[in-house]
């Protein structure tokens, strides 16, 4: 079903899901002011850090072949959008991670999203 989906559409969905996971994770860590939550979320949701998380997962062979295929398709997709606050390579890796999350969500693989997010947050 999702193999035929546009990887940028998967990234669009994955971005929202990833952000929700991070926000919930930070809220569960304790009651904080919204400004503090926003500042802490950047260490997880910035393209630079998403790139770092994904590269480390790839280096540690944390992803399945199927997952890696989605990541590579998204990373290698030709985009006409120019990233605002980062270089193109970093942006493409972040897009790969978001596409993976979107793909797993549509495939109803919540447990795998949970594993990936726990890995990212160090839980």
Secondary structure, DSSP 4 states (H G I P E B T S, - for coil): -GGGS-HHHHHHHHHHHHHHHHHHHHHHT----HHHHHHHHHHHHSHHHHHHHHHHHHHTT-S-HHHHHHHHHHHHS---PPPSSS-HHHHHHHHHHHHHHHHHHHTT-HHHHHHHHHHHHT-
